[in-house]
Amino acid sequence: MRHPTLRLILTLALGWIAFLSLGLGLRQGLARPTVTVIIDRSYCAPAQWQPIAVNYAALYEQHRQGKVQINQVIYVSDLGPVVADAIPTPEDVSRLSTFGRFNPTQMDQARQAQPDAEVFSCNVSQ
């Protein structure tokens, strides 16, 4: 017969292992999908930009509700890509100034680097 202290330690250890395994399993099973957002900053008329801002607001609302996780936002212009320091609010995106000419090479590089990204642009099809 084993020593009672050894049985207690073994029981506690197995309990903690089961508890941690269950926690990790639930975390993986209930993880929300993540998305990267690419926003084209090349010039876009205000009337064309408004639907894009509305679509971003819908995605942001899903993020706020915990249905998806926006992990990063990348702004693309003819000057190159820039990763946002923080996830912009819909108000930030609706006030975003667009400038310069559309650079398909920059956009293609950003899309190749993030193939599953949501793209918000007046110049490319979603």
C-alpha positions in Angstrom: 0.0 0.0 0.0 1.3 3.5 -0.9 2.0 6.2 1.5 -1.0 8.5 2.0 1.0 11.6 1.3 2.2 10.2 -2.1 -1.4 9.4 -3.0 -2.5 12.9 -2.2 0.2 14.5 -4.3 -0.6 12.1 -7.2 -4.3 12.9 -7.0 -3.7 16.7 -6.9 -1.2 16.5 -9.8 -3.6 14.5 -11.9 -6.4 16.9 -11.0 -4.4 19.9 -12.1 -3.3 18.2 -15.3 -7.0 17.4 -16.1 -8.0 21.0 -15.2 -5.4 22.6 -17.4 -6.1 20.2 -20.3 -9.8 21.1 -20.1 -9.0 24.8 -20.0 -6.7 24.6 -23.1 -9.3 22.4 -24.9 -12.1 24.9 -24.3 -9.8 27.8 -25.3 -9.0 26.2 -28.6 -12.6 25.1 -29.2 -14.2 28.4 -28.4 -11.5 30.6 -30.0 -12.9 33.3 -32.3 -11.6 33.7 -35.8 -8.9 36.3 -36.3 -8.8 38.6 -39.3 -6.2 41.0 -40.7 -7.6 44.1 -42.4 -6.0 45.9 -45.3 -7.2 49.4 -46.0 -6.2 51.1 -49.2 -5.3 54.7 -48.6 -5.1 55.7 -52.3 -7.5 58.5 -53.3 -11.1 57.6 -53.2 -14.0 60.0 -53.7 -16.1 60.6 -50.5 -19.1 59.0 -52.0 -17.1 55.9 -52.8 -15.5 55.8 -49.4 -18.7 55.9 -47.4 -19.7 52.3 -48.3 -16.3 51.1 -47.4 -16.5 52.9 -44.0 -19.9 51.2 -43.4 -18.5 47.8 -44.2 -15.5 48.3 -41.9 -18.0 49.5 -39.1 -19.9 46.2 -39.5 -16.7 44.2 -39.1 -15.6 46.3 -36.2 -19.0 45.7 -34.5 -18.4 42.0 -34.8 -14.9 42.5 -33.3 -16.5 44.5 -30.4 -19.1 41.8 -29.8 -16.4 39.1 -29.7 -17.5 37.3 -32.8 -14.2 37.9 -34.6 -10.8 39.2 -33.5 -9.2 42.0 -35.7 -5.5 41.2 -35.0 -4.0 44.0 -37.1 -4.9 46.7 -39.6 -2.5 47.5 -42.5 -2.8 50.8 -44.4 -1.5 50.5 -48.0 -0.7 53.6 -50.1 1.7 54.3 -52.9 4.3 55.0 -50.2 4.1 51.4 -49.0 2.3 49.5 -46.2 2.0 50.7 -42.6 0.8 48.6 -39.7 -1.6 50.6 -37.5 -0.5 51.0 -33.8 -4.0 50.2 -32.6 -7.2 48.9 -34.2 -9.0 52.0 -35.6 -12.6 52.7 -34.7 -15.2 53.1 -37.4 -15.1 56.9 -36.8 -11.3 56.8 -37.5 -11.8 55.0 -40.7 -14.7 57.2 -41.9 -12.5 60.3 -41.3 -9.5 58.7 -43.0 -7.9 60.9 -45.6 -7.2 59.1 -48.9 -4.4 60.4 -51.1 -2.1 59.6 -54.0 -2.6 57.1 -56.8 -3.5 53.5 -56.5 -0.4 51.3 -56.6 -1.4 47.8 -57.7 2.1 46.4 -56.8 1.9 47.6 -53.2 -1.7 46.1 -52.9 -0.6 42.8 -54.4 2.3 42.5 -52.1 0.1 43.3 -49.1 -2.5 40.7 -50.2 0.2 38.1 -50.8 1.6 38.7 -47.3 -1.9 38.4 -45.8 -3.8 36.1 -48.2 -6.9 35.8 -45.9 -7.1 39.5 -45.1 -10.3 41.6 -45.5 -9.5 44.3 -48.0 -11.2 47.7 -48.0 -10.6 49.6 -51.1 -12.2 51.7 -53.8 -9.8 50.3 -56.4 -9.8 46.5 -56.0 -12.6 44.0 -55.9 -13.1 42.5 -52.5 
